[in-house]
Amino acid sequence: MTRAVPGGSLPARERRAPDPRLVLATRNPGKVREITAIYAGLDAEVGGLQEWPALGALPEEGDTYAANAASKARAVARATGHPALADDSGVEIDALGGAPGVRSARFLGEAASDADRNAAVLARLAGLPAARRTARYRAVVAIATPDGRVETFEGVCEGAIAERPRGAGGFGYDPIFEIAGNGRTMAEVPPEVKNQISHRARALRAARPAVERVLGVTGRTGKP
């Protein structure tokens, strides 16, 4: 893999193609499954942080999705020596002034479960009519290289908060997030549908040309 060289770039004869491996800046198995499914056919190795157990908690102290995604991707690319992809996402509920938003994963604190967070949201919206339960999922995907370069891409999925959890699929707020114009929660739709319409899927599709360029696989035949 080509690395930055002080004082200039490597001579052409010494350059190597970008390493066709993308490290996902997550240990969340649900996210790894989603991202690898959406990037099926990418002519590269794609996987999470299982091979780097010594890599500690990733920095996530920004006040925007883009800042959090970029800091995580940059840290993983620097630590592993491979291009890295990170995302930060959240649910923005209009009746709560856009909360929990960028703090969605930390809503109620680090020890809270997905079920705890969903229950807390439903309690705050108890009694609100459907017209006031509008919400959206927002995601930002960041692609970073070991030399510190970062690009970000955004995806949004409109919807509303259901009156109770429904469905056994997905993770996070999926059981209470009702997809606009669909009538089902994100946890009720099959993975192949979610991977077409979700906020993360949209951000990942927007990012794919940059991923291919960074990995040096643009125009190469994808894996079967």
Stockholm file with secondary structure:
# STOCKHOLM 1.0

chainA/1-224         MTRAVPGGSLPARERRAPDPRLVLATRNPGKVREITAIYAGLDAEVGGLQEWPALGALPEEGDTYAANAASKARAVARATGHPALADDSGVEIDALGGAPGVRSARFLGEAASDADRNAAVLARLAGLPAARRTARYRAVVAIATPDGRVETFEGVCEGAIAERPRGAGGFGYDPIFEIAGNGRTMAEVPPEVKNQISHRARALRAARPAVERVLGVTGRTGKP
#=GR chainA/1-224 SS CCCCCTTSCCCGGGCCCCCSEEEESCCCHHHHHHHHHHTTTCSSEEECGGGCTTCCCCCCCCSSHHHHHHHHHHHHHHHHSSCEEEEEEEEEEGGGTTCBGGGGGGTTCTTCCHHHHHHHHHHHTTTCCGGGCEEEEEEEEEEECTTSCEEEEEEEEEEEECSSCCCSSSCTTGGGEEETTTCSBTTTSCHHHHHHHSHHHHHHHHHHHHHHHHHTCTTSCCCC
#=GC SS_cons         CCCCCTTSCCCGGGCCCCCSEEEESCCCHHHHHHHHHHTTTCSSEEECGGGCTTCCCCCCCCSSHHHHHHHHHHHHHHHHSSCEEEEEEEEEEGGGTTCBGGGGGGTTCTTCCHHHHHHHHHHHTTTCCGGGCEEEEEEEEEEECTTSCEEEEEEEEEEEECSSCCCSSSCTTGGGEEETTTCSBTTTSCHHHHHHHSHHHHHHHHHHHHHHHHHTCTTSCCCC
//
